[in-house]
Amino acid sequence: MEILKIVLTILFVIDGIALTIIVLLQEGKSAGLGSIAGGAETYWGQNKGRSMEGALVKSTKFLACLFMILAAALNLGVFN
């Protein structure tokens, strides 16, 4: 059981660092004046899910879920 706790702790730390880096790589959500003129209907706005920004959003959601699951698993008290 102690080995499992160590492995989960290492994964938890790596996940926290990766989540921090990915969140810092993302651009802000403020659209500014571009949204007034319909700037969201551009090519990049339509294909956002396939762009680099879309991949960052998806990976942020995945890493955040993994972070919560690992935090819950480490705090259950099973390993003590």
N, CA, C and O of each residue as an XYZ file, in Angstrom:
320
protein
N       0.815     -1.196      0.000
C       0.000      0.000      0.000
C       0.859      1.259      0.000
O       0.468      2.275     -0.575
N       2.013      1.203      0.634
C       2.872      2.379      0.695
C       3.401      2.758     -0.683
O       3.563      3.941     -0.983
N       3.670      1.763     -1.521
C       4.151      2.034     -2.877
C       3.060      2.734     -3.686
O       3.350      3.661     -4.443
N       1.822      2.303     -3.534
C       0.706      2.931     -4.245
C       0.540      4.386     -3.824
O       0.248      5.246     -4.655
N       0.724      4.663     -2.538
C       0.621      6.038     -2.049
C       1.722      6.908     -2.642
O       1.470      8.055     -3.012
N       2.921      6.383     -2.736
C       4.042      7.127     -3.310
C       3.797      7.397     -4.791
O       4.037      8.506     -5.268
N       3.323      6.392     -5.517
C       3.052      6.558     -6.949
C       1.951      7.590     -7.173
O       2.074      8.447     -8.048
N       0.882      7.515     -6.394
C      -0.212      8.477     -6.530
C       0.236      9.897     -6.153
O      -0.209     10.869     -6.763
N       1.098     10.013     -5.165
C       1.612     11.325     -4.779
C       2.477     11.919     -5.885
O       2.380     13.111     -6.174
N       3.310     11.109     -6.497
C       4.146     11.584     -7.605
C       3.269     12.010     -8.777
O       3.510     13.057     -9.379
N       2.254     11.212     -9.108
C       1.325     11.588    -10.179
C       0.579     12.873     -9.844
O       0.327     13.695    -10.726
N       0.229     13.046     -8.586
C      -0.473     14.242     -8.133
C       0.389     15.491     -8.321
O      -0.106     16.521     -8.777
N       1.648     15.407     -7.978
C       2.567     16.543     -8.122
C       2.794     16.860     -9.595
O       2.757     18.025     -9.991
N       3.028     15.832    -10.410
C       3.229     16.039    -11.851
C       1.986     16.644    -12.479
O       2.087     17.538    -13.319
N       0.809     16.163    -12.080
C      -0.443     16.687    -12.609
C      -0.635     18.148    -12.212
O      -1.085     18.953    -13.028
N      -0.307     18.493    -10.992
C      -0.426     19.879    -10.542
C       0.493     20.815    -11.313
O       0.094     21.922    -11.674
N       1.720     20.378    -11.566
C       2.664     21.196    -12.330
C       2.197     21.340    -13.774
O       2.236     22.437    -14.332
N       1.754     20.237    -14.385
C       1.274     20.286    -15.767
C       0.032     21.157    -15.894
O      -0.106     21.904    -16.863
N      -0.866     21.068    -14.930
C      -2.075     21.885    -14.945
C      -1.733     23.370    -14.840
O      -2.336     24.197    -15.523
N      -0.777     23.704    -13.994
C      -0.349     25.095    -13.859
C       0.246     25.625    -15.157
O      -0.061     26.743    -15.571
N       1.089     24.833    -15.796
C       1.724     25.255    -17.046
C       0.696     25.443    -18.151
O       0.756     26.428    -18.888
N      -0.242     24.519    -18.276
C      -1.240     24.607    -19.337
C      -2.172     25.790    -19.129
O      -2.560     26.444    -20.097
N      -2.536     26.074    -17.891
C      -3.393     27.235    -17.621
C      -2.645     28.523    -17.966
O      -3.244     29.457    -18.500
N      -1.351     28.586    -17.671
C      -0.583     29.785    -17.988
C      -0.376     29.957    -19.490
O      -0.182     31.081    -19.954
N      -0.411     28.878    -20.254
C      -0.249     28.973    -21.704
C      -1.490     29.502    -22.409
O      -1.401     29.992    -23.534
N      -2.635     29.409    -21.766
C      -3.882     29.820    -22.411
C      -3.999     31.336    -22.466
O      -3.481     32.055    -21.612
N      -4.697     31.799    -23.501
C      -4.960     33.227    -23.637
C      -6.169     33.597    -22.795
O      -6.936     32.729    -22.378
N      -6.334     34.891    -22.547
C      -7.469     35.372    -21.782
C      -8.771     35.207    -22.547
O      -8.768     35.120    -23.775
N      -9.873     35.163    -21.830
C     -11.183     34.982    -22.450
C     -11.830     36.297    -22.860
O     -12.893     36.280    -23.481
N     -11.230     37.428    -22.537
C     -11.839     38.709    -22.876
C     -11.737     38.942    -24.373
O     -10.647     38.909    -24.945
N     -12.866     39.174    -24.995
C     -12.899     39.340    -26.443
C     -12.570     40.765    -26.858
O     -12.143     40.986    -27.992
N     -12.754     41.727    -25.984
C     -12.456     43.102    -26.315
C     -13.434     43.664    -27.330
O     -14.600     43.271    -27.360
N     -12.965     44.576    -28.157
C     -13.829     45.213    -29.148
C     -14.094     44.323    -30.356
O     -14.979     44.631    -31.154
N     -13.360     43.240    -30.510
C     -13.566     42.356    -31.654
C     -14.917     41.677    -31.653
O     -15.437     41.336    -32.715
N     -15.490     41.477    -30.491
C     -16.788     40.804    -30.418
C     -17.924     41.713    -30.856
O     -18.986     41.222    -31.239
N     -17.728     43.028    -30.809
C     -18.774     43.961    -31.223
C     -19.008     43.853    -32.724
O     -20.151     43.884    -33.180
N     -17.942     43.727    -33.487
C     -18.041     43.677    -34.948
C     -18.240     42.257    -35.466
O     -18.176     42.037    -36.676
N     -18.473     41.307    -34.603
C     -18.671     39.926    -35.041
C     -17.380     39.182    -35.278
O     -17.309     38.328    -36.161
N     -16.366     39.489    -34.509
C     -15.065     38.858    -34.674
C     -15.051     37.381    -34.328
O     -14.104     36.677    -34.677
N     -16.069     36.902    -33.658
C     -16.105     35.487    -33.266
C     -16.458     34.587    -34.442
O     -16.285     33.372    -34.355
N     -16.936     35.140    -35.510
C     -17.329     34.338    -36.666
C     -16.205     34.175    -37.681
O     -16.471     33.888    -38.848
N     -14.999     34.346    -37.276
C     -13.876     34.170    -38.183
C     -13.553     32.688    -38.310
O     -14.174     31.845    -37.662
N     -12.578     32.386    -39.149
C     -12.153     30.995    -39.341
C     -11.663     30.394    -38.031
O     -11.981     29.247    -37.714
N     -10.890     31.162    -37.271
C     -10.351     30.640    -36.018
C     -11.434     30.457    -34.977
O     -11.335     29.560    -34.140
N     -12.462     31.283    -35.007
C     -13.558     31.136    -34.062
C     -14.391     29.898    -34.338
O     -14.898     29.269    -33.410
N     -14.536     29.544    -35.612
C     -15.338     28.382    -35.974
C     -14.603     27.074    -35.714
O     -15.225     26.075    -35.352
N     -13.294     27.072    -35.892
C     -12.503     25.851    -35.740
C     -11.706     25.838    -34.444
O     -10.604     25.291    -34.391
N     -12.255     26.431    -33.416
C     -11.541     26.556    -32.149
C     -11.269     25.197    -31.510
O     -10.247     25.025    -30.845
N     -12.159     24.237    -31.700
C     -11.976     22.919    -31.096
C     -10.809     22.151    -31.667
O     -10.251     21.280    -30.999
N     -10.427     22.464    -32.910
C      -9.319     21.766    -33.556
C      -8.016     22.549    -33.494
O      -6.988     22.072    -33.974
N      -8.040     23.728    -32.918
C      -6.843     24.549    -32.860
C      -6.028     24.213    -31.610
O      -6.414     23.367    -30.804
N      -4.906     24.891    -31.475
C      -4.046     24.688    -30.307
C      -4.762     25.130    -29.038
O      -4.625     24.498    -27.991
N      -5.525     26.213    -29.130
C      -6.259     26.700    -27.964
C      -7.326     25.698    -27.534
O      -7.556     25.505    -26.340
N      -7.978     25.061    -28.507
C      -8.972     24.041    -28.188
C      -8.340     22.842    -27.495
O      -8.920     22.267    -26.573
N      -7.145     22.470    -27.949
C      -6.436     21.352    -27.318
C      -6.035     21.711    -25.889
O      -6.076     20.862    -24.999
N      -5.648     22.963    -25.670
C      -5.292     23.386    -24.317
C      -6.502     23.357    -23.385
O      -6.386     22.979    -22.219
N      -7.661     23.757    -23.905
C      -8.878     23.741    -23.082
C      -9.262     22.309    -22.718
O      -9.618     22.029    -21.574
N      -9.188     21.406    -23.694
C      -9.530     20.005    -23.427
C      -8.557     19.372    -22.441
O      -8.969     18.637    -21.542
N      -7.264     19.657    -22.608
C      -6.292     19.072    -21.688
C      -6.412     19.674    -20.294
O      -6.132     18.998    -19.304
N      -6.825     20.942    -20.203
C      -7.045     21.549    -18.892
C      -8.186     20.849    -18.167
O      -8.089     20.568    -16.973
N      -9.259     20.571    -18.883
C     -10.399     19.871    -18.268
C      -9.994     18.478    -17.804
O     -10.359     18.055    -16.707
N      -9.241     17.765    -18.636
C      -8.805     16.415    -18.276
C      -7.896     16.438    -17.053
O      -8.089     15.664    -16.115
N      -6.896     17.332    -17.064
C      -5.961     17.395    -15.943
C      -6.636     17.866    -14.663
O      -6.262     17.429    -13.574
N      -7.619     18.746    -14.773
C      -8.347     19.198    -13.574
C      -9.156     18.054    -12.970
O      -9.194     17.895    -11.750
N      -9.802     17.256    -13.821
C     -10.546     16.088    -13.316
C      -9.604     15.079    -12.665
O      -9.897     14.545    -11.596
N      -8.473     14.824    -13.316
C      -7.486     13.902    -12.758
C      -6.950     14.423    -11.425
O      -6.733     13.646    -10.496
N      -6.736     15.735    -11.332
C      -6.259     16.348    -10.093
C      -7.251     16.121     -8.958
O      -6.861     15.774     -7.843
N      -8.537     16.320     -9.249
C      -9.573     16.126     -8.221
C      -9.661     14.661     -7.790
O      -9.787     14.369     -6.601
N      -9.597     13.758     -8.740
C      -9.674     12.327     -8.429
C      -8.481     11.892     -7.577
O      -8.635     11.167     -6.594
N      -7.279     12.351     -7.975
C      -6.093     11.992     -7.197
C      -6.119     12.614     -5.805
O      -5.696     11.979     -4.839
N      -6.610     13.844     -5.689
C      -6.713     14.480     -4.378
C      -7.683     13.715     -3.484
O      -7.419     13.515     -2.299
N      -8.808     13.289     -4.060
C      -9.776     12.511     -3.277
C      -9.208     11.162     -2.875
O      -9.402     10.716     -1.745
N      -8.509     10.512     -3.791
C      -7.951      9.195     -3.489
C      -6.870      9.276     -2.416
O      -6.767      8.399     -1.559
N      -6.074     10.328     -2.471
C      -5.004     10.460     -1.468
C      -5.540     10.858     -0.097
O      -4.899     10.591      0.920
N      -6.706     11.493     -0.060
C      -7.264     11.942      1.224
C      -8.313     11.022      1.807
O      -8.925     11.362      2.820
N      -8.538      9.881      1.210
C      -9.543      8.950      1.737
C      -9.109      8.337      3.073
O      -9.952      7.904      3.859
N      -7.842      8.300      3.325
C      -7.371      7.706      4.558
C      -7.117      6.207      4.451
O      -6.845      5.559      5.462
N      -7.198      5.655      3.276
C      -6.974      4.233      3.062
C      -5.506      3.886      3.251
O      -5.161      2.776      3.656
N      -4.643      4.857      2.951
C      -3.201      4.585      2.964
C      -2.579      4.755      4.344
O      -1.400      4.443      4.514
N      -3.308      5.228      5.314
C      -2.734      5.452      6.651
C      -2.808      4.236      7.513
O      -2.367      4.265      8.662
